[in-house]
């Protein structure tokens, strides 16, 4: 084996080419892209679950790095010569805390702020400047301040969310082939557009993902984990700053070791089926956690040449009805 010169196709580090299995894409890497894939902030994403703590009781086990490579591969496919956007795609998630969005409601946990800090850190800014890239331009593309296929603020499907929705659709069995889907998507200026039939399919993916986010399998474990991490902060075991550098595994290990959290953490990881999630306030509320669920990631597909208005699609009315899942949830242990 030592005499082989080619790397294993399914590796994540990146040599000259990078294979992405969900979309079936192989991308030739530039020197800076190979370098960034080996950097600490990007490597750390392999140890952060894309869908948070729900991996303990669902098939949502993909990592932030797998998602990042998916988004990068799509950007390179549609915009092969837009090198700033390719770099932005590789760096767009580096600011995420352990378990992705789960800890965002804890004061000080802001992945946007952390992304800014890491972009201007000596490691990442050093790589960018070495290869002639301006961190400010990369940040604008990441934030969507500059509209691009990677991100926009126009409520239209972009490549970041598209990869997330398709990954979830594959997990839940409503996607047959993402490579067939790719052939039906095209670049329309800075937006991704498609035919009417595929636009309807994308709406179904978006609705499915929204239902996952408001499911008990997601809300319940997320609420318990956030509470346990808050306990560590209040007991001065952790600081927000130290959490930002941790991985899921290192935070899990601490929760299972610390006297303040070990009993409930063990129950969380081994008995998540005992978590009750309801929208009705329990009679005994002393041990319940109140969750304000107030955001869904909803976007509209862009139909090529606008032959059919998006609001005429069969699933569009369901998209509008999803606001009913927003509001207050109560989470507690089944005694």
Secondary structure, DSSP 8 states (H G I E B T S, - for coil): -TT--S--TT-SS-SSEEEETTTTEEEE--HHHHHHHTSHHHHHGGGSBTTGGGGGTSS---BHHHHHHHHHHHHHHH-TT-HHHHHHHHHTTTT-BTTBTTTTTSTT--HHHHHHHHHTSHHHHHHHHHTT--HHHHHHHHHTSS--SS--SSSB--HHHHHHHHHHHHHHT--S-HHHHHHTEEEETTEEEE-HHHHHHHHHHHHHHHHHHTSHHHHHHHHHHHHHHHHHHHTTS--HHHHTT--HHHHHHHHHHSTTTHHHHHHHHH-GGGEEEESS--SS-TT-EEEEE------B-EEGGGSS-GGGSTTHHHHHHGGGG-EEEEEEE--
